[in-house]
Amino acid sequence: MWGRASAGIVPGFFLSAALVGLVSWLLPGPWQSTLVAGGLVFFPVWIGVFCLAFRFRTGTRAWWAYSAVAATGLAALALLRHLQWVH
């Protein structure tokens, strides 16, 4: 149980940040206009990700899955910035 809970807290935080960041950057208009809304929606998304961590069979699987998806999401954010699709 503690393994899944810690997976929801640590890599779940970065996964939530990547999800909110991707949505904020992919919406039309400047991303600065979505900053407040993204900040408000981040906590409920993080809680949802935390709760979904308990659907995994073990804490190790939750850690691996959340870490991989969070790294992919953050890499997508970095790629968008590198390609200058967002400013």
PDB file with SEQRES, HELIX, SHEET and CRYST1 records, atoms N, CA, C and O in Angstrom:
SEQRES   1 A   87  MET TRP GLY ARG ALA SER ALA GLY ILE VAL PRO GLY PHE          
SEQRES   2 A   87  PHE LEU SER ALA ALA LEU VAL GLY LEU VAL SER TRP LEU          
SEQRES   3 A   87  LEU PRO GLY PRO TRP GLN SER THR LEU VAL ALA GLY GLY          
SEQRES   4 A   87  LEU VAL PHE PHE PRO VAL TRP ILE GLY VAL PHE CYS LEU          
SEQRES   5 A   87  ALA PHE ARG PHE ARG THR GLY THR ARG ALA TRP TRP ALA          
SEQRES   6 A   87  TYR SER ALA VAL ALA ALA THR GLY LEU ALA ALA LEU ALA          
SEQRES   7 A   87  LEU LEU ARG HIS LEU GLN TRP VAL HIS                          
HELIX    1 AA1 TRP A    2  LEU A   26  1                                  25    
HELIX    2 AA2 TRP A   31  THR A   34  5                                   4    
HELIX    3 AA3 LEU A   35  LEU A   52  1                                  18    
HELIX    4 AA4 ALA A   53  ARG A   55  5                                   3    
HELIX    5 AA5 GLY A   59  HIS A   82  1                                  24    
CRYST1    1.000    1.000    1.000  90.00  90.00  90.00 P 1           1          
ATOM      1  N   MET A   1       0.811  -1.183   0.000  1.00  0.00           N  
ATOM      2  CA  MET A   1       0.000   0.000   0.000  1.00  0.00           C  
ATOM      3  C   MET A   1       0.861   1.256   0.000  1.00  0.00           C  
ATOM      4  O   MET A   1       0.561   2.213  -0.714  1.00  0.00           O  
ATOM      5  N   TRP A   2       1.929   1.263   0.794  1.00  0.00           N  
ATOM      6  CA  TRP A   2       2.774   2.454   0.854  1.00  0.00           C  
ATOM      7  C   TRP A   2       3.511   2.690  -0.442  1.00  0.00           C  
ATOM      8  O   TRP A   2       3.767   3.837  -0.809  1.00  0.00           O  
ATOM      9  N   GLY A   3       3.855   1.632  -1.139  1.00  0.00           N  
ATOM     10  CA  GLY A   3       4.527   1.776  -2.427  1.00  0.00           C  
ATOM     11  C   GLY A   3       3.634   2.448  -3.454  1.00  0.00           C  
ATOM     12  O   GLY A   3       4.079   3.319  -4.202  1.00  0.00           O  
ATOM     13  N   ARG A   4       2.376   2.042  -3.487  1.00  0.00           N  
ATOM     14  CA  ARG A   4       1.444   2.663  -4.423  1.00  0.00           C  
ATOM     15  C   ARG A   4       1.142   4.094  -4.030  1.00  0.00           C  
ATOM     16  O   ARG A   4       0.996   4.960  -4.893  1.00  0.00           O  
ATOM     17  N   ALA A   5       1.046   4.351  -2.732  1.00  0.00           N  
ATOM     18  CA  ALA A   5       0.786   5.718  -2.272  1.00  0.00           C  
ATOM     19  C   ALA A   5       1.959   6.634  -2.607  1.00  0.00           C  
ATOM     20  O   ALA A   5       1.760   7.760  -3.061  1.00  0.00           O  
ATOM     21  N   SER A   6       3.172   6.157  -2.385  1.00  0.00           N  
ATOM     22  CA  SER A   6       4.333   6.996  -2.705  1.00  0.00           C  
ATOM     23  C   SER A   6       4.479   7.176  -4.214  1.00  0.00           C  
ATOM     24  O   SER A   6       4.976   8.208  -4.663  1.00  0.00           O  
ATOM     25  N   ALA A   7       4.054   6.189  -5.002  1.00  0.00           N  
ATOM     26  CA  ALA A   7       4.068   6.350  -6.461  1.00  0.00           C  
ATOM     27  C   ALA A   7       3.069   7.412  -6.892  1.00  0.00           C  
ATOM     28  O   ALA A   7       3.324   8.161  -7.834  1.00  0.00           O  
ATOM     29  N   GLY A   8       1.951   7.478  -6.216  1.00  0.00           N  
ATOM     30  CA  GLY A   8       0.975   8.519  -6.529  1.00  0.00           C  
ATOM     31  C   GLY A   8       1.449   9.890  -6.120  1.00  0.00           C  
ATOM     32  O   GLY A   8       1.056  10.887  -6.726  1.00  0.00           O  
ATOM     33  N   ILE A   9       2.291   9.963  -5.099  1.00  0.00           N  
ATOM     34  CA  ILE A   9       2.764  11.262  -4.621  1.00  0.00           C  
ATOM     35  C   ILE A   9       3.937  11.764  -5.459  1.00  0.00           C  
ATOM     36  O   ILE A   9       3.875  12.874  -5.988  1.00  0.00           O  
ATOM     37  N   VAL A  10       5.000  10.981  -5.592  1.00  0.00           N  
ATOM     38  CA  VAL A  10       6.231  11.488  -6.213  1.00  0.00           C  
ATOM     39  C   VAL A  10       6.151  11.522  -7.741  1.00  0.00           C  
ATOM     40  O   VAL A  10       6.107  12.613  -8.309  1.00  0.00           O  
ATOM     41  N   PRO A  11       6.129  10.368  -8.439  1.00  0.00           N  
ATOM     42  CA  PRO A  11       6.027  10.490  -9.900  1.00  0.00           C  
ATOM     43  C   PRO A  11       4.643  10.954 -10.339  1.00  0.00           C  
ATOM     44  O   PRO A  11       4.484  11.480 -11.440  1.00  0.00           O  
ATOM     45  N   GLY A  12       3.642  10.762  -9.481  1.00  0.00           N  
ATOM     46  CA  GLY A  12       2.310  11.271  -9.791  1.00  0.00           C  
ATOM     47  C   GLY A  12       2.279  12.780  -9.872  1.00  0.00           C  
ATOM     48  O   GLY A  12       1.525  13.347 -10.662  1.00  0.00           O  
ATOM     49  N   PHE A  13       3.095  13.439  -9.058  1.00  0.00           N  
ATOM     50  CA  PHE A  13       3.210  14.891  -9.114  1.00  0.00           C  
ATOM     51  C   PHE A  13       3.732  15.331 -10.482  1.00  0.00           C  
ATOM     52  O   PHE A  13       3.176  16.235 -11.105  1.00  0.00           O  
ATOM     53  N   PHE A  14       4.797  14.688 -10.939  1.00  0.00           N  
ATOM     54  CA  PHE A  14       5.380  15.051 -12.226  1.00  0.00           C  
ATOM     55  C   PHE A  14       4.469  14.662 -13.387  1.00  0.00           C  
ATOM     56  O   PHE A  14       4.417  15.364 -14.396  1.00  0.00           O  
ATOM     57  N   LEU A  15       3.756  13.557 -13.251  1.00  0.00           N  
ATOM     58  CA  LEU A  15       2.793  13.164 -14.267  1.00  0.00           C  
ATOM     59  C   LEU A  15       1.675  14.198 -14.366  1.00  0.00           C  
ATOM     60  O   LEU A  15       1.269  14.570 -15.467  1.00  0.00           O  
ATOM     61  N   SER A  16       1.185  14.656 -13.238  1.00  0.00           N  
ATOM     62  CA  SER A  16       0.131  15.676 -13.229  1.00  0.00           C  
ATOM     63  C   SER A  16       0.635  16.981 -13.814  1.00  0.00           C  
ATOM     64  O   SER A  16      -0.080  17.648 -14.562  1.00  0.00           O  
ATOM     65  N   ALA A  17       1.856  17.347 -13.479  1.00  0.00           N  
ATOM     66  CA  ALA A  17       2.441  18.573 -14.034  1.00  0.00           C  
ATOM     67  C   ALA A  17       2.575  18.464 -15.551  1.00  0.00           C  
ATOM     68  O   ALA A  17       2.308  19.429 -16.267  1.00  0.00           O  
ATOM     69  N   ALA A  18       2.983  17.304 -16.041  1.00  0.00           N  
ATOM     70  CA  ALA A  18       3.120  17.121 -17.482  1.00  0.00           C  
ATOM     71  C   ALA A  18       1.758  17.179 -18.171  1.00  0.00           C  
ATOM     72  O   ALA A  18       1.629  17.796 -19.229  1.00  0.00           O  
ATOM     73  N   LEU A  19       0.750  16.551 -17.589  1.00  0.00           N  
ATOM     74  CA  LEU A  19      -0.588  16.580 -18.180  1.00  0.00           C  
ATOM     75  C   LEU A  19      -1.149  17.997 -18.242  1.00  0.00           C  
ATOM     76  O   LEU A  19      -1.648  18.433 -19.279  1.00  0.00           O  
ATOM     77  N   VAL A  20      -1.064  18.700 -17.136  1.00  0.00           N  
ATOM     78  CA  VAL A  20      -1.586  20.069 -17.094  1.00  0.00           C  
ATOM     79  C   VAL A  20      -0.772  20.966 -18.017  1.00  0.00           C  
ATOM     80  O   VAL A  20      -1.334  21.833 -18.686  1.00  0.00           O  
ATOM     81  N   GLY A  21       0.529  20.772 -18.061  1.00  0.00           N  
ATOM     82  CA  GLY A  21       1.380  21.564 -18.943  1.00  0.00           C  
ATOM     83  C   GLY A  21       1.078  21.324 -20.412  1.00  0.00           C  
ATOM     84  O   GLY A  21       1.024  22.269 -21.198  1.00  0.00           O  
ATOM     85  N   LEU A  22       0.880  20.072 -20.786  1.00  0.00           N  
ATOM     86  CA  LEU A  22       0.561  19.777 -22.180  1.00  0.00           C  
ATOM     87  C   LEU A  22      -0.775  20.371 -22.580  1.00  0.00           C  
ATOM     88  O   LEU A  22      -0.905  20.929 -23.670  1.00  0.00           O  
ATOM     89  N   VAL A  23      -1.758  20.260 -21.721  1.00  0.00           N  
ATOM     90  CA  VAL A  23      -3.066  20.841 -22.029  1.00  0.00           C  
ATOM     91  C   VAL A  23      -2.956  22.355 -22.119  1.00  0.00           C  
ATOM     92  O   VAL A  23      -3.543  22.965 -23.012  1.00  0.00           O  
ATOM     93  N   SER A  24      -2.218  22.962 -21.214  1.00  0.00           N  
ATOM     94  CA  SER A  24      -2.061  24.419 -21.229  1.00  0.00           C  
ATOM     95  C   SER A  24      -1.335  24.890 -22.480  1.00  0.00           C  
ATOM     96  O   SER A  24      -1.689  25.922 -23.050  1.00  0.00           O  
ATOM     97  N   TRP A  25      -0.338  24.158 -22.906  1.00  0.00           N  
ATOM     98  CA  TRP A  25       0.435  24.577 -24.075  1.00  0.00           C  
ATOM     99  C   TRP A  25      -0.283  24.280 -25.382  1.00  0.00           C  
ATOM    100  O   TRP A  25      -0.071  24.985 -26.368  1.00  0.00           O  
ATOM    101  N   LEU A  26      -1.119  23.262 -25.413  1.00  0.00           N  
ATOM    102  CA  LEU A  26      -1.764  22.887 -26.662  1.00  0.00           C  
ATOM    103  C   LEU A  26      -3.078  23.622 -26.911  1.00  0.00           C  
ATOM    104  O   LEU A  26      -3.643  23.522 -28.000  1.00  0.00           O  
ATOM    105  N   LEU A  27      -3.567  24.354 -25.923  1.00  0.00           N  
ATOM    106  CA  LEU A  27      -4.768  25.157 -26.145  1.00  0.00           C  
ATOM    107  C   LEU A  27      -4.417  26.343 -27.042  1.00  0.00           C  
ATOM    108  O   LEU A  27      -3.283  26.821 -27.016  1.00  0.00           O  
ATOM    109  N   PRO A  28      -5.372  26.820 -27.830  1.00  0.00           N  
ATOM    110  CA  PRO A  28      -5.071  27.972 -28.678  1.00  0.00           C  
ATOM    111  C   PRO A  28      -4.837  29.225 -27.838  1.00  0.00           C  
ATOM    112  O   PRO A  28      -5.394  29.376 -26.750  1.00  0.00           O  
ATOM    113  N   GLY A  29      -4.020  30.100 -28.355  1.00  0.00           N  
ATOM    114  CA  GLY A  29      -3.699  31.322 -27.644  1.00  0.00           C  
ATOM    115  C   GLY A  29      -2.419  31.172 -26.849  1.00  0.00           C  
ATOM    116  O   GLY A  29      -1.831  30.091 -26.812  1.00  0.00           O  
ATOM    117  N   PRO A  30      -1.984  32.244 -26.215  1.00  0.00           N  
ATOM    118  CA  PRO A  30      -0.745  32.178 -25.433  1.00  0.00           C  
ATOM    119  C   PRO A  30      -0.930  31.317 -24.184  1.00  0.00           C  
ATOM    120  O   PRO A  30      -1.988  31.324 -23.555  1.00  0.00           O  
ATOM    121  N   TRP A  31       0.120  30.580 -23.844  1.00  0.00           N  
ATOM    122  CA  TRP A  31       0.022  29.681 -22.694  1.00  0.00           C  
ATOM    123  C   TRP A  31      -0.078  30.460 -21.394  1.00  0.00           C  
ATOM    124  O   TRP A  31      -0.548  29.918 -20.394  1.00  0.00           O  
ATOM    125  N   GLN A  32       0.352  31.719 -21.378  1.00  0.00           N  
ATOM    126  CA  GLN A  32       0.280  32.514 -20.156  1.00  0.00           C  
ATOM    127  C   GLN A  32      -1.169  32.743 -19.728  1.00  0.00           C  
ATOM    128  O   GLN A  32      -1.443  32.933 -18.543  1.00  0.00           O  
ATOM    129  N   SER A  33      -2.089  32.724 -20.678  1.00  0.00           N  
ATOM    130  CA  SER A  33      -3.495  32.940 -20.338  1.00  0.00           C  
ATOM    131  C   SER A  33      -4.096  31.735 -19.612  1.00  0.00           C  
ATOM    132  O   SER A  33      -5.154  31.861 -18.996  1.00  0.00           O  
ATOM    133  N   THR A  34      -3.450  30.579 -19.669  1.00  0.00           N  
ATOM    134  CA  THR A  34      -3.957  29.380 -18.998  1.00  0.00           C  
ATOM    135  C   THR A  34      -3.240  29.102 -17.684  1.00  0.00           C  
ATOM    136  O   THR A  34      -3.459  28.063 -17.062  1.00  0.00           O  
ATOM    137  N   LEU A  35      -2.391  30.021 -17.264  1.00  0.00           N  
ATOM    138  CA  LEU A  35      -1.575  29.783 -16.072  1.00  0.00           C  
ATOM    139  C   LEU A  35      -2.416  29.649 -14.805  1.00  0.00           C  
ATOM    140  O   LEU A  35      -2.194  28.733 -14.013  1.00  0.00           O  
ATOM    141  N   VAL A  36      -3.361  30.534 -14.608  1.00  0.00           N  
ATOM    142  CA  VAL A  36      -4.193  30.478 -13.406  1.00  0.00           C  
ATOM    143  C   VAL A  36      -5.104  29.252 -13.431  1.00  0.00           C  
ATOM    144  O   VAL A  36      -5.232  28.546 -12.430  1.00  0.00           O  
ATOM    145  N   ALA A  37      -5.733  29.004 -14.578  1.00  0.00           N  
ATOM    146  CA  ALA A  37      -6.601  27.831 -14.685  1.00  0.00           C  
ATOM    147  C   ALA A  37      -5.815  26.537 -14.497  1.00  0.00           C  
ATOM    148  O   ALA A  37      -6.300  25.600 -13.863  1.00  0.00           O  
ATOM    149  N   GLY A  38      -4.599  26.486 -15.050  1.00  0.00           N  
ATOM    150  CA  GLY A  38      -3.761  25.303 -14.871  1.00  0.00           C  
ATOM    151  C   GLY A  38      -3.368  25.091 -13.424  1.00  0.00           C  
ATOM    152  O   GLY A  38      -3.321  23.961 -12.939  1.00  0.00           O  
ATOM    153  N   GLY A  39      -3.086  26.191 -12.737  1.00  0.00           N  
ATOM    154  CA  GLY A  39      -2.757  26.088 -11.319  1.00  0.00           C  
ATOM    155  C   GLY A  39      -3.935  25.608 -10.483  1.00  0.00           C  
ATOM    156  O   GLY A  39      -3.758  24.880  -9.506  1.00  0.00           O  
ATOM    157  N   LEU A  40      -5.130  26.017 -10.870  1.00  0.00           N  
ATOM    158  CA  LEU A  40      -6.323  25.588 -10.132  1.00  0.00           C  
ATOM    159  C   LEU A  40      -6.682  24.133 -10.395  1.00  0.00           C  
ATOM    160  O   LEU A  40      -7.147  23.433  -9.496  1.00  0.00           O  
ATOM    161  N   VAL A  41      -6.470  23.682 -11.609  1.00  0.00           N  
ATOM    162  CA  VAL A  41      -6.857  22.318 -11.960  1.00  0.00           C  
ATOM    163  C   VAL A  41      -5.764  21.303 -11.608  1.00  0.00           C  
ATOM    164  O   VAL A  41      -6.020  20.099 -11.612  1.00  0.00           O  
ATOM    165  N   PHE A  42      -4.557  21.771 -11.305  1.00  0.00           N  
ATOM    166  CA  PHE A  42      -3.450  20.848 -11.030  1.00  0.00           C  
ATOM    167  C   PHE A  42      -3.742  19.955  -9.827  1.00  0.00           C  
ATOM    168  O   PHE A  42      -3.542  18.743  -9.904  1.00  0.00           O  
ATOM    169  N   PHE A  43      -4.206  20.522  -8.730  1.00  0.00           N  
ATOM    170  CA  PHE A  43      -4.414  19.726  -7.522  1.00  0.00           C  
ATOM    171  C   PHE A  43      -5.465  18.625  -7.716  1.00  0.00           C  
ATOM    172  O   PHE A  43      -5.216  17.491  -7.305  1.00  0.00           O  
ATOM    173  N   PRO A  44      -6.636  18.907  -8.328  1.00  0.00           N  
ATOM    174  CA  PRO A  44      -7.571  17.793  -8.567  1.00  0.00           C  
ATOM    175  C   PRO A  44      -7.013  16.716  -9.501  1.00  0.00           C  
ATOM    176  O   PRO A  44      -7.309  15.533  -9.329  1.00  0.00           O  
ATOM    177  N   VAL A  45      -6.213  17.118 -10.482  1.00  0.00           N  
ATOM    178  CA  VAL A  45      -5.598  16.126 -11.369  1.00  0.00           C  
ATOM    179  C   VAL A  45      -4.622  15.262 -10.576  1.00  0.00           C  
ATOM    180  O   VAL A  45      -4.582  14.044 -10.751  1.00  0.00           O  
ATOM    181  N   TRP A  46      -3.838  15.892  -9.704  1.00  0.00           N  
ATOM    182  CA  TRP A  46      -2.880  15.146  -8.889  1.00  0.00           C  
ATOM    183  C   TRP A  46      -3.604  14.170  -7.963  1.00  0.00           C  
ATOM    184  O   TRP A  46      -3.158  13.036  -7.788  1.00  0.00           O  
ATOM    185  N   ILE A  47      -4.700  14.594  -7.378  1.00  0.00           N  
ATOM    186  CA  ILE A  47      -5.478  13.700  -6.511  1.00  0.00           C  
ATOM    187  C   ILE A  47      -6.028  12.530  -7.322  1.00  0.00           C  
ATOM    188  O   ILE A  47      -6.026  11.393  -6.849  1.00  0.00           O  
ATOM    189  N   GLY A  48      -6.498  12.799  -8.539  1.00  0.00           N  
ATOM    190  CA  GLY A  48      -6.988  11.718  -9.405  1.00  0.00           C  
ATOM    191  C   GLY A  48      -5.893  10.729  -9.756  1.00  0.00           C  
ATOM    192  O   GLY A  48      -6.116   9.519  -9.738  1.00  0.00           O  
ATOM    193  N   VAL A  49      -4.704  11.239 -10.078  1.00  0.00           N  
ATOM    194  CA  VAL A  49      -3.568  10.372 -10.387  1.00  0.00           C  
ATOM    195  C   VAL A  49      -3.178   9.567  -9.150  1.00  0.00           C  
ATOM    196  O   VAL A  49      -2.861   8.382  -9.250  1.00  0.00           O  
ATOM    197  N   PHE A  50      -3.201  10.211  -7.990  1.00  0.00           N  
ATOM    198  CA  PHE A  50      -2.892   9.520  -6.737  1.00  0.00           C  
ATOM    199  C   PHE A  50      -3.875   8.370  -6.501  1.00  0.00           C  
ATOM    200  O   PHE A  50      -3.466   7.269  -6.132  1.00  0.00           O  
ATOM    201  N   CYS A  51      -5.146   8.618  -6.710  1.00  0.00           N  
ATOM    202  CA  CYS A  51      -6.153   7.569  -6.493  1.00  0.00           C  
ATOM    203  C   CYS A  51      -6.013   6.430  -7.498  1.00  0.00           C  
ATOM    204  O   CYS A  51      -6.232   5.268  -7.156  1.00  0.00           O  
ATOM    205  N   LEU A  52      -5.651   6.760  -8.731  1.00  0.00           N  
ATOM    206  CA  LEU A  52      -5.477   5.715  -9.739  1.00  0.00           C  
ATOM    207  C   LEU A  52      -4.268   4.832  -9.464  1.00  0.00           C  
ATOM    208  O   LEU A  52      -4.182   3.726  -9.998  1.00  0.00           O  
ATOM    209  N   ALA A  53      -3.338   5.295  -8.648  1.00  0.00           N  
ATOM    210  CA  ALA A  53      -2.173   4.478  -8.317  1.00  0.00           C  
ATOM    211  C   ALA A  53      -2.582   3.213  -7.560  1.00  0.00           C  
ATOM    212  O   ALA A  53      -1.874   2.207  -7.609  1.00  0.00           O  
ATOM    213  N   PHE A  54      -3.694   3.257  -6.877  1.00  0.00           N  
ATOM    214  CA  PHE A  54      -4.142   2.084  -6.117  1.00  0.00           C  
ATOM    215  C   PHE A  54      -4.789   1.030  -7.007  1.00  0.00           C  
ATOM    216  O   PHE A  54      -5.139  -0.048  -6.525  1.00  0.00           O  
ATOM    217  N   ARG A  55      -4.955   1.316  -8.290  1.00  0.00           N  
ATOM    218  CA  ARG A  55      -5.457   0.324  -9.226  1.00  0.00           C  
ATOM    219  C   ARG A  55      -4.362  -0.654  -9.664  1.00  0.00           C  
ATOM    220  O   ARG A  55      -4.662  -1.713 -10.216  1.00  0.00           O  
ATOM    221  N   PHE A  56      -3.101  -0.306  -9.422  1.00  0.00           N  
ATOM    222  CA  PHE A  56      -1.990  -1.193  -9.786  1.00  0.00           C  
ATOM    223  C   PHE A  56      -1.909  -2.339  -8.789  1.00  0.00           C  
ATOM    224  O   PHE A  56      -2.307  -2.212  -7.631  1.00  0.00           O  
ATOM    225  N   ARG A  57      -1.390  -3.446  -9.263  1.00  0.00           N  
ATOM    226  CA  ARG A  57      -1.287  -4.628  -8.413  1.00  0.00           C  
ATOM    227  C   ARG A  57      -0.225  -4.463  -7.337  1.00  0.00           C  
ATOM    228  O   ARG A  57      -0.432  -4.876  -6.196  1.00  0.00           O  
ATOM    229  N   THR A  58       0.915  -3.863  -7.688  1.00  0.00           N  
ATOM    230  CA  THR A  58       1.999  -3.666  -6.717  1.00  0.00           C  
ATOM    231  C   THR A  58       2.503  -2.227  -6.812  1.00  0.00           C  
ATOM    232  O   THR A  58       2.241  -1.516  -7.782  1.00  0.00           O  
ATOM    233  N   GLY A  59       3.229  -1.827  -5.781  1.00  0.00           N  
ATOM    234  CA  GLY A  59       3.828  -0.507  -5.776  1.00  0.00           C  
ATOM    235  C   GLY A  59       4.923  -0.362  -6.822  1.00  0.00           C  
ATOM    236  O   GLY A  59       5.120   0.719  -7.376  1.00  0.00           O  
ATOM    237  N   THR A  60       5.629  -1.446  -7.088  1.00  0.00           N  
ATOM    238  CA  THR A  60       6.692  -1.405  -8.088  1.00  0.00           C  
ATOM    239  C   THR A  60       6.126  -1.121  -9.472  1.00  0.00           C  
ATOM    240  O   THR A  60       6.692  -0.329 -10.225  1.00  0.00           O  
ATOM    241  N   ARG A  61       5.014  -1.760  -9.807  1.00  0.00           N  
ATOM    242  CA  ARG A  61       4.383  -1.501 -11.106  1.00  0.00           C  
ATOM    243  C   ARG A  61       3.888  -0.068 -11.196  1.00  0.00           C  
ATOM    244  O   ARG A  61       4.002   0.563 -12.246  1.00  0.00           O  
ATOM    245  N   ALA A  62       3.350   0.440 -10.127  1.00  0.00           N  
ATOM    246  CA  ALA A  62       2.876   1.820 -10.119  1.00  0.00           C  
ATOM    247  C   ALA A  62       4.036   2.786 -10.320  1.00  0.00           C  
ATOM    248  O   ALA A  62       3.936   3.739 -11.092  1.00  0.00           O  
ATOM    249  N   TRP A  63       5.141   2.531  -9.615  1.00  0.00           N  
ATOM    250  CA  TRP A  63       6.318   3.388  -9.766  1.00  0.00           C  
ATOM    251  C   TRP A  63       6.838   3.366 -11.196  1.00  0.00           C  
ATOM    252  O   TRP A  63       7.123   4.419 -11.766  1.00  0.00           O  
ATOM    253  N   TRP A  64       6.965   2.177 -11.784  1.00  0.00           N  
ATOM    254  CA  TRP A  64       7.486   2.068 -13.149  1.00  0.00           C  
ATOM    255  C   TRP A  64       6.551   2.738 -14.151  1.00  0.00           C  
ATOM    256  O   TRP A  64       7.006   3.486 -15.016  1.00  0.00           O  
ATOM    257  N   ALA A  65       5.276   2.484 -14.043  1.00  0.00           N  
ATOM    258  CA  ALA A  65       4.326   3.046 -15.001  1.00  0.00           C  
ATOM    259  C   ALA A  65       4.255   4.561 -14.876  1.00  0.00           C  
ATOM    260  O   ALA A  65       4.333   5.269 -15.879  1.00  0.00           O  
ATOM    261  N   TYR A  66       4.109   5.063 -13.661  1.00  0.00           N  
ATOM    262  CA  TYR A  66       3.998   6.513 -13.477  1.00  0.00           C  
ATOM    263  C   TYR A  66       5.295   7.218 -13.843  1.00  0.00           C  
ATOM    264  O   TYR A  66       5.266   8.309 -14.414  1.00  0.00           O  
ATOM    265  N   SER A  67       6.422   6.614 -13.525  1.00  0.00           N  
ATOM    266  CA  SER A  67       7.701   7.230 -13.889  1.00  0.00           C  
ATOM    267  C   SER A  67       7.878   7.284 -15.400  1.00  0.00           C  
ATOM    268  O   SER A  67       8.343   8.290 -15.935  1.00  0.00           O  
ATOM    269  N   ALA A  68       7.513   6.215 -16.088  1.00  0.00           N  
ATOM    270  CA  ALA A  68       7.656   6.188 -17.544  1.00  0.00           C  
ATOM    271  C   ALA A  68       6.729   7.193 -18.210  1.00  0.00           C  
ATOM    272  O   ALA A  68       7.145   7.914 -19.117  1.00  0.00           O  
ATOM    273  N   VAL A  69       5.486   7.248 -17.772  1.00  0.00           N  
ATOM    274  CA  VAL A  69       4.536   8.182 -18.379  1.00  0.00           C  
ATOM    275  C   VAL A  69       4.908   9.623 -18.045  1.00  0.00           C  
ATOM    276  O   VAL A  69       4.783  10.505 -18.896  1.00  0.00           O  
ATOM    277  N   ALA A  70       5.362   9.874 -16.821  1.00  0.00           N  
ATOM    278  CA  ALA A  70       5.772  11.226 -16.443  1.00  0.00           C  
ATOM    279  C   ALA A  70       6.990  11.661 -17.246  1.00  0.00           C  
ATOM    280  O   ALA A  70       7.047  12.800 -17.711  1.00  0.00           O  
ATOM    281  N   ALA A  71       7.970  10.769 -17.417  1.00  0.00           N  
ATOM    282  CA  ALA A  71       9.156  11.106 -18.212  1.00  0.00           C  
ATOM    283  C   ALA A  71       8.781  11.373 -19.663  1.00  0.00           C  
ATOM    284  O   ALA A  71       9.332  12.277 -20.290  1.00  0.00           O  
ATOM    285  N   THR A  72       7.853  10.597 -20.198  1.00  0.00           N  
ATOM    286  CA  THR A  72       7.394  10.814 -21.572  1.00  0.00           C  
ATOM    287  C   THR A  72       6.679  12.152 -21.702  1.00  0.00           C  
ATOM    288  O   THR A  72       6.904  12.885 -22.665  1.00  0.00           O  
ATOM    289  N   GLY A  73       5.829  12.472 -20.751  1.00  0.00           N  
ATOM    290  CA  GLY A  73       5.116  13.747 -20.786  1.00  0.00           C  
ATOM    291  C   GLY A  73       6.040  14.939 -20.658  1.00  0.00           C  
ATOM    292  O   GLY A  73       5.881  15.932 -21.367  1.00  0.00           O  
ATOM    293  N   LEU A  74       7.005  14.848 -19.757  1.00  0.00           N  
ATOM    294  CA  LEU A  74       7.957  15.947 -19.597  1.00  0.00           C  
ATOM    295  C   LEU A  74       8.876  16.060 -20.815  1.00  0.00           C  
ATOM    296  O   LEU A  74       9.282  17.161 -21.188  1.00  0.00           O  
ATOM    297  N   ALA A  75       9.203  14.926 -21.433  1.00  0.00           N  
ATOM    298  CA  ALA A  75       9.990  14.967 -22.667  1.00  0.00           C  
ATOM    299  C   ALA A  75       9.191  15.604 -23.798  1.00  0.00           C  
ATOM    300  O   ALA A  75       9.751  16.325 -24.624  1.00  0.00           O  
ATOM    301  N   ALA A  76       7.895  15.345 -23.839  1.00  0.00           N  
ATOM    302  CA  ALA A  76       7.040  15.985 -24.850  1.00  0.00           C  
ATOM    303  C   ALA A  76       7.002  17.487 -24.639  1.00  0.00           C  
ATOM    304  O   ALA A  76       7.036  18.248 -25.607  1.00  0.00           O  
ATOM    305  N   LEU A  77       6.932  17.924 -23.395  1.00  0.00           N  
ATOM    306  CA  LEU A  77       6.976  19.357 -23.113  1.00  0.00           C  
ATOM    307  C   LEU A  77       8.298  19.967 -23.562  1.00  0.00           C  
ATOM    308  O   LEU A  77       8.320  21.046 -24.152  1.00  0.00           O  
ATOM    309  N   ALA A  78       9.392  19.278 -23.283  1.00  0.00           N  
ATOM    310  CA  ALA A  78      10.703  19.772 -23.695  1.00  0.00           C  
ATOM    311  C   ALA A  78      10.824  19.794 -25.214  1.00  0.00           C  
ATOM    312  O   ALA A  78      11.421  20.715 -25.772  1.00  0.00           O  
ATOM    313  N   LEU A  79      10.267  18.793 -25.888  1.00  0.00           N  
ATOM    314  CA  LEU A  79      10.311  18.752 -27.343  1.00  0.00           C  
ATOM    315  C   LEU A  79       9.499  19.895 -27.941  1.00  0.00           C  
ATOM    316  O   LEU A  79       9.942  20.533 -28.896  1.00  0.00           O  
ATOM    317  N   LEU A  80       8.321  20.161 -27.390  1.00  0.00           N  
ATOM    318  CA  LEU A  80       7.519  21.285 -27.869  1.00  0.00           C  
ATOM    319  C   LEU A  80       8.266  22.601 -27.724  1.00  0.00           C  
ATOM    320  O   LEU A  80       8.208  23.462 -28.602  1.00  0.00           O  
ATOM    321  N   ARG A  81       8.954  22.745 -26.627  1.00  0.00           N  
ATOM    322  CA  ARG A  81       9.709  23.976 -26.415  1.00  0.00           C  
ATOM    323  C   ARG A  81      10.920  24.038 -27.336  1.00  0.00           C  
ATOM    324  O   ARG A  81      11.241  25.103 -27.864  1.00  0.00           O  
ATOM    325  N   HIS A  82      11.592  22.913 -27.533  1.00  0.00           N  
ATOM    326  CA  HIS A  82      12.764  22.881 -28.408  1.00  0.00           C  
ATOM    327  C   HIS A  82      12.381  23.192 -29.849  1.00  0.00           C  
ATOM    328  O   HIS A  82      13.108  23.897 -30.549  1.00  0.00           O  
ATOM    329  N   LEU A  83      11.253  22.675 -30.288  1.00  0.00           N  
ATOM    330  CA  LEU A  83      10.785  22.924 -31.656  1.00  0.00           C  
ATOM    331  C   LEU A  83      10.160  24.311 -31.794  1.00  0.00           C  
ATOM    332  O   LEU A  83       9.750  24.705 -32.886  1.00  0.00           O  
ATOM    333  N   GLN A  84      10.091  25.042 -30.701  1.00  0.00           N  
ATOM    334  CA  GLN A  84       9.533  26.395 -30.646  1.00  0.00           C  
ATOM    335  C   GLN A  84       8.081  26.428 -31.097  1.00  0.00           C  
ATOM    336  O   GLN A  84       7.650  27.376 -31.754  1.00  0.00           O  
ATOM    337  N   TRP A  85       7.331  25.394 -30.745  1.00  0.00           N  
ATOM    338  CA  TRP A  85       5.897  25.393 -31.013  1.00  0.00           C  
ATOM    339  C   TRP A  85       5.156  26.193 -29.963  1.00  0.00           C  
ATOM    340  O   TRP A  85       4.010  26.590 -30.173  1.00  0.00           O  
ATOM    341  N   VAL A  86       5.805  26.432 -28.828  1.00  0.00           N  
ATOM    342  CA  VAL A  86       5.270  27.300 -27.779  1.00  0.00           C  
ATOM    343  C   VAL A  86       6.338  28.312 -27.443  1.00  0.00           C  
ATOM    344  O   VAL A  86       7.533  28.050 -27.586  1.00  0.00           O  
ATOM    345  N   HIS A  87       5.899  29.464 -26.997  1.00  0.00           N  
ATOM    346  CA  HIS A  87       6.846  30.531 -26.670  1.00  0.00           C  
ATOM    347  C   HIS A  87       6.649  30.974 -25.252  1.00  0.00           C  
ATOM    348  O   HIS A  87       7.352  31.868 -24.781  1.00  0.00           O  
TER     349      HIS A  87                                                      
END                                                                             
